[in-house]
C-alpha cells in the first residue's frame, strides 16, 4: 500500500518518543508534528534527521483504512491500546 498524499495521520495520531528537529522531546499523541507542512506532507521525508520510527513506518490497510479519517481513528486506537 502507498501512503495517501496529504494524509499525515501518522504524523498526528501516534506519540513519538525520539527527538524530532523542532521537537527535541518527541511529540505527544494527537499532536501534529512540527515537520508536517500545510499540505500534510513531512518536511523531513528523505532527510537523515527524520526519526527512525518515522522512516520505518509503512502504510498498511489495518492502520490506514480507506481514507484519512479512518487512519486517524485507527492510529489513535492503536496509540491508546499501547500506552
N, CA, C and O of each residue as an XYZ file, in Angstrom:
332
protein
N       0.853     -1.185      0.000
C       0.000      0.000      0.000
C       0.892      1.239      0.000
O       1.926      1.267      0.667
N       0.495      2.240     -0.735
C       1.195      3.519     -0.771
C       0.535      4.498      0.199
O      -0.676      4.447      0.417
N       1.334      5.380      0.774
C       0.768      6.440      1.611
C      -0.127      7.327      0.749
O       0.158      7.569     -0.423
N      -1.218      7.807      1.355
C      -2.085      8.755      0.670
C      -1.457     10.132      0.752
O      -1.180     10.620      1.847
N      -1.236     10.746     -0.355
C      -0.658     12.086     -0.372
C      -1.572     13.040      0.398
O      -2.774     13.109      0.141
N      -0.996     13.758      1.329
C      -1.759     14.729      2.102
C      -2.533     14.154      3.260
O      -3.386     14.842      3.821
N      -2.268     12.906      3.646
C      -2.970     12.296      4.779
C      -2.397     12.809      6.096
O      -3.093     13.489      6.850
N      -1.147     12.493      6.375
C      -0.483     12.970      7.578
C      -0.945     12.359      8.888
O      -0.492     12.785      9.951
N      -1.834     11.372      8.847
C      -2.345     10.780     10.088
C      -1.226     10.192     10.947
O      -1.278     10.274     12.174
N      -0.225      9.605     10.313
C       0.876      9.003     11.064
C       1.784     10.062     11.680
O       2.635      9.740     12.509
N       1.612     11.319     11.284
C       2.381     12.431     11.847
C       1.568     13.189     12.899
O       2.029     14.188     13.451
N       0.370     12.708     13.166
C      -0.518     13.359     14.132
C      -0.891     12.405     15.269
O      -0.642     12.713     16.435
N      -1.483     11.257     14.947
C      -2.078     10.376     15.953
C      -1.087      9.740     16.936
O      -1.322      9.805     18.142
N      -0.002      9.134     16.477
C       0.869      8.449     17.441
C       1.798      9.404     18.191
O       2.157     10.475     17.700
N       2.171      8.975     19.396
C       3.234      9.687     20.105
C       4.559      9.220     19.524
O       4.667      8.101     19.022
N       5.561     10.077     19.593
C       6.902      9.731     19.125
C       7.854     10.125     20.237
O       7.935     11.298     20.601
N       8.574      9.156     20.777
C       9.443      9.427     21.921
C      10.835      9.903     21.522
O      11.548     10.479     22.343
N      11.226      9.673     20.290
C      12.558     10.105     19.863
C      12.533     11.575     19.453
O      11.490     12.097     19.058
N      13.684     12.239     19.547
C      13.744     13.654     19.164
C      13.434     13.858     17.684
O      13.770     13.035     16.832
N      12.791     14.969     17.417
C      12.454     15.395     16.059
C      12.987     16.824     15.941
O      12.830     17.594     16.889
N      13.601     17.211     14.838
C      14.018     18.604     14.717
C      12.837     19.542     14.996
O      11.804     19.462     14.332
N      12.995     20.409     15.958
C      11.915     21.301     16.369
C      11.097     20.759     17.525
O      10.308     21.490     18.123
N      11.274     19.486     17.847
C      10.574     18.831     18.966
C      11.595     17.915     19.660
O      11.530     16.696     19.503
N      12.520     18.481     20.412
C      13.616     17.698     20.977
C      13.181     16.597     21.954
O      13.937     15.658     22.204
N      11.974     16.707     22.502
C      11.465     15.686     23.420
C      10.466     14.755     22.759
O       9.727     14.049     23.445
N      10.437     14.747     21.437
C       9.450     13.950     20.716
C       8.126     14.689     20.649
O       8.077     15.907     20.822
N       7.054     13.951     20.398
C       5.735     14.592     20.330
C       4.678     13.728     20.993
O       4.724     12.502     20.899
N       3.730     14.362     21.660
C       2.631     13.611     22.255
C       1.632     13.132     21.201
O       1.587     13.645     20.083
N       0.856     12.163     21.578
C      -0.191     11.644     20.694
C      -1.188     12.746     20.356
O      -1.392     13.682     21.129
N      -1.795     12.615     19.201
C      -2.837     13.539     18.726
C      -2.355     14.979     18.634
O      -3.135     15.915     18.809
N      -1.074     15.150     18.361
C      -0.456     16.454     18.179
C       0.283     16.427     16.843
O       1.127     15.557     16.626
N      -0.019     17.358     15.953
C       0.717     17.365     14.687
C       2.210     17.603     14.912
O       2.592     18.444     15.726
N       3.025     16.883     14.214
C       4.470     17.086     14.238
C       4.764     18.460     13.643
O       4.094     18.883     12.701
N       5.767     19.164     14.189
C       6.122     20.474     13.642
C       6.692     20.362     12.232
O       6.782     21.361     11.517
N       7.073     19.160     11.831
C       7.626     18.951     10.490
C       6.540     18.613      9.467
O       6.848     18.350      8.304
N       5.282     18.619      9.888
C       4.162     18.375      8.978
C       3.765     19.714      8.361
O       3.413     20.652      9.075
N       3.823     19.798      7.029
C       3.529     21.089      6.392
C       2.025     21.276      6.176
O       1.227     20.410      6.534
N       1.656     22.399      5.596
C       0.235     22.731      5.416
C      -0.481     21.797      4.440
O      -1.711     21.772      4.401
N       0.273     21.034      3.655
C      -0.316     20.033      2.758
C      -0.307     18.645      3.393
O      -0.560     17.652      2.711
N      -0.014     18.568      4.705
C       0.086     17.300      5.445
C       1.165     16.385      4.870
O       0.987     15.170      4.789
N       2.275     16.982      4.476
C       3.433     16.228      3.991
C       4.589     16.466      4.952
O       4.718     17.550      5.521
N       5.430     15.450      5.132
C       6.572     15.545      6.030
C       7.690     16.361      5.380
O       8.152     16.041      4.285
N       8.114     17.414      6.070
C       9.221     18.240      5.573
C      10.554     17.506      5.667
O      11.526     17.910      5.029
N      10.611     16.427      6.459
C      11.859     15.685      6.649
C      11.921     14.404      5.820
O      12.867     13.628      5.959
N      10.939     14.173      4.971
C      10.925     12.944      4.181
C      12.223     12.845      3.384
O      12.560     13.750      2.621
N      12.941     11.751      3.562
C      14.209     11.534      2.880
C      15.398     12.204      3.549
O      16.530     12.044      3.094
N      15.164     12.945      4.612
C      16.218     13.651      5.340
C      16.768     12.728      6.430
O      15.983     12.090      7.131
N      18.085     12.635      6.595
C      18.644     11.751      7.616
C      18.269     12.162      9.047
O      18.418     11.360      9.968
N      17.792     13.381      9.246
C      17.359     13.803     10.589
C      15.979     13.254     10.948
O      15.551     13.354     12.097
N      15.299     12.687      9.991
C      13.970     12.107     10.242
C      14.122     10.943     11.220
O      14.989     10.091     11.024
N      13.289     10.889     12.281
C      13.406      9.798     13.248
C      13.248      8.424     12.589
O      12.461      8.255     11.657
N      14.002      7.458     13.085
C      13.933      6.099     12.545
C      12.518      5.545     12.581
O      12.086      4.878     11.641
N      11.796      5.819     13.662
C      10.435      5.285     13.776
C       9.559      5.791     12.628
O       8.683      5.069     12.152
N       9.789      7.002     12.192
C       9.024      7.561     11.068
C       9.469      6.931      9.750
O       8.642      6.562      8.915
N      10.762      6.815      9.578
C      11.294      6.241      8.337
C      10.891      4.780      8.174
O      10.744      4.300      7.050
N      10.710      4.068      9.288
C      10.379      2.645      9.222
C       8.877      2.388      9.093
O       8.465      1.262      8.815
N       8.065      3.414      9.293
C       6.616      3.235      9.172
C       6.264      2.900      7.727
O       6.771      3.523      6.795
N       5.400      1.919      7.551
C       4.913      1.619      6.206
C       3.388      1.590      6.229
O       2.772      1.056      7.151
N       2.815      2.163      5.220
C       1.360      2.205      5.111
C       0.821      0.789      4.953
O       1.279      0.019      4.108
N      -0.147      0.471      5.772
C      -0.822     -0.834      5.728
C      -2.315     -0.591      5.926
O      -2.704      0.310      6.669
N      -3.131     -1.371      5.282
C      -4.585     -1.194      5.357
C      -5.100     -1.217      6.794
O      -6.040     -0.490      7.118
N      -4.505     -2.036      7.662
C      -5.024     -2.153      9.025
C      -4.748     -0.912      9.873
O      -5.381     -0.742     10.915
N      -3.825     -0.041      9.465
C      -3.607      1.211     10.188
C      -4.039      2.431      9.382
O      -4.243      3.504      9.950
N      -4.178      2.286      8.086
C      -4.518      3.429      7.238
C      -5.978      3.449      6.798
O      -6.488      4.493      6.392
N      -6.644      2.320      6.873
C      -8.039      2.279      6.465
C      -8.236      2.692      5.016
O      -7.354      2.525      4.174
N      -9.415      3.235      4.749
C      -9.779      3.624      3.379
C      -9.614      5.117      3.104
O      -9.684      5.550      1.954
N      -9.392      5.908      4.168
C      -9.258      7.354      3.991
C      -8.553      7.954      5.206
O      -8.267      7.254      6.177
N      -8.280      9.238      5.144
C      -7.547      9.922      6.211
C      -8.267      9.836      7.558
O      -7.632      9.599      8.586
N      -9.574     10.024      7.557
C     -10.344      9.987      8.799
C     -10.232      8.618      9.463
O     -10.055      8.529     10.678
N     -10.335      7.554      8.672
C     -10.170      6.209      9.222
C      -8.756      6.009      9.762
O      -8.573      5.398     10.815
N      -7.762      6.522      9.048
C      -6.373      6.392      9.500
C      -6.189      7.068     10.853
O      -5.534      6.509     11.733
N      -6.748      8.248     11.033
C      -6.637      8.938     12.321
C      -7.277      8.123     13.434
O      -6.720      8.023     14.527
N      -8.432      7.544     13.170
C      -9.124      6.731     14.174
C      -8.322      5.473     14.478
O      -8.096      5.150     15.645
N      -7.893      4.766     13.449
C      -7.151      3.518     13.650
C      -5.834      3.753     14.383
O      -5.504      3.020     15.315
N      -5.088      4.758     13.974
C      -3.811      5.050     14.631
C      -4.017      5.540     16.064
O      -3.228      5.207     16.948
N      -5.057      6.318     16.300
C      -5.352      6.764     17.655
C      -5.748      5.596     18.551
O      -5.365      5.551     19.720
N      -6.506      4.659     18.013
C      -6.896      3.477     18.773
C      -5.666      2.626     19.115
O      -5.541      2.146     20.242
N      -4.771      2.442     18.161
C      -3.541      1.704     18.433
C      -2.690      2.422     19.483
O      -2.113      1.784     20.363
N      -2.619      3.721     19.387
C      -1.855      4.509     20.366
C      -2.420      4.312     21.767
O      -1.674      4.083     22.718
N      -3.742      4.401     21.888
C      -4.383      4.230     23.199
C      -4.156      2.836     23.758
O      -3.922      2.678     24.956
N      -4.222      1.827     22.906
C      -4.087      0.453     23.392
C      -2.642      0.083     23.758
O      -2.412     -0.916     24.439
N      -1.683      0.876     23.314
C      -0.281      0.566     23.619
C       0.346      1.551     24.612
O       1.525      1.427     24.944
N      -0.425      2.513     25.080
C       0.162      3.487     26.021
C      -0.003      3.051     27.460
O       0.432      3.754     28.372
